[in-house]
Amino acid sequence: DPQLNSRLRKTFTGADPLRRLPVDFEVRAVVGEPLSIVARIAGNDEPRRHGGAEGAIRVIQVIRNRAVTVGGEEHSGWLPENAAKPLPTPVRQVLMNFEVQFDGSGYLLCLESEDSSIRGDTWHQSLAHAVNQAAEWFDITADEWKVSEEAQITSVPPCLRGSSLSISVIVTSDQPLEAARKHPLTEEILREQLSRLGASPYELGQLRAEISGGPMVPLSVLSKLRQGLIEELLVRSGDPPVRRISSEPVLTALRQTLPPREEQAQEPVRLALLCRSIKQIDTALSAGERNLLADFQEIKEYSYAIDMARQAKARLLIATPRIQKPGEMGIFRVMAKTQPDGFLVRNLAGMAFCAEEQIPFVADYSLNVTNELTAQFLMDQGASWLTASYDLNRDQLLQLVESVPPQWLEVVIHQHMPMFHMEHCVFCAVLSPGTNKTNCGRPCDVHQVELRDRVGMEHPLKADVGCRNTLYNATPQSSAEVVADLIRRGIRQFRIEFLNDSPSEMRQVIRCYRDLLAGKTSGSEVWVTLEAMNRVGVTRGTLEERRNPLAIL
């Protein structure tokens, strides 16, 4: 909207002193070097101390379209600084754009952010309600608020925008500074000169100066540099970052940056087992398996499983929750205290935690490795290897294997496919008088829940350490018939994921896949065996070989 843009530019560049933005200056004045001045308008991605609060963000208040009374005085223009409760300053690292609109009856606080936890818009009866809602969304306490009042009453329903993007501009003098004979540069002179920001929308915020050798700086030089800073700040404030659309295929260029696929020395095939209880861990160890993963619903059991694995000289990775929400990093820390051999990471937050704490980790299927670009990105974050995505069909899986180093990938060849994951806990809601994990009595530890679908299939439901539930397909999926192709293409890491399997069922499944990986039996023979021993059969699922639609003719 050209009219709105014009109004915004006038608003942002007006001369009223009540609505200026603080600009921080950093000055380096050293004899023998050019004078340099850095000007910054700080966004929340560059935290700084201002008025006792960490972080700074441009905040714009829009008030209702009429005169207001403050302290017994009526104001119809700019609102005094003490007229309303100050909006808070978010201290979380959130890139946020916001808009406050008055529609004639109330206020609409619209938030636009890369953080999906920030909702889109909410209607409020008053500006105070909008302020309180913003404080709640950003978890701001009164001690963290920063007064940054910018309010205007206009003759039309107001619509102003603000941004938390930070801006940084630097200018330098043309010539090196010389030592002063009479009047060397001081911080007082800098403060006086840099506070003269004229009709710009800025005011001097903080000033940090490094002055060495008693340099002489003509006021004309300071004035010229100051004007250059203001002009550049205005340009940077009004123009969004330039984004250009490539005229060439982007994927082709991105793939050229990947390292070439190199043939690796032949390594023995390894089988890993994912277990969901201490009993299954014991069964796997008794069967001679030494590559284990644990995905328990009780976090305290990880310590016992790790002790069992260490006594058997086995490697054990523990699985993170599927979803990690803000404020839940404590779960990762508790899991790390058990000192496992590594994590099976299921989200980016867990990956960042492992990288920071230097914990080895494997990227699980939920990170959705479907192509070589994703694989390269996750390996660059420090993953030991990657689990191929469950979304791939047979042809797509083989194509992925041929496009990345085979040692990067682990393929799950037997599992109950997860159908959906939810925060609602059926165990607590149905089997307990409690309302949450603090008072539910943990019925998930003693009960097994299955959901029956319209055709009579009973799909198992499992809880995780965060009390979230995952529903699994009743019929296990087997990739036995594609294993030979994967081995020929260099894949050496395979995984079986158990669910509610009994010890006898586990031993049968392990025996089948051991023989398959050793070349003692074929994939089709394994398929027939699994089909016969499972009461609900077995499915090829997404890895079923593509059929010829003309074969029936």
Summary of the structure (lengths in Angstrom):
residues: 553
radius of gyration: 31.5
end to end distance: 60.9
largest distance: 102.3
contacts: 1636
relative contact order: 0.09
helix: 32%
strand: 26%
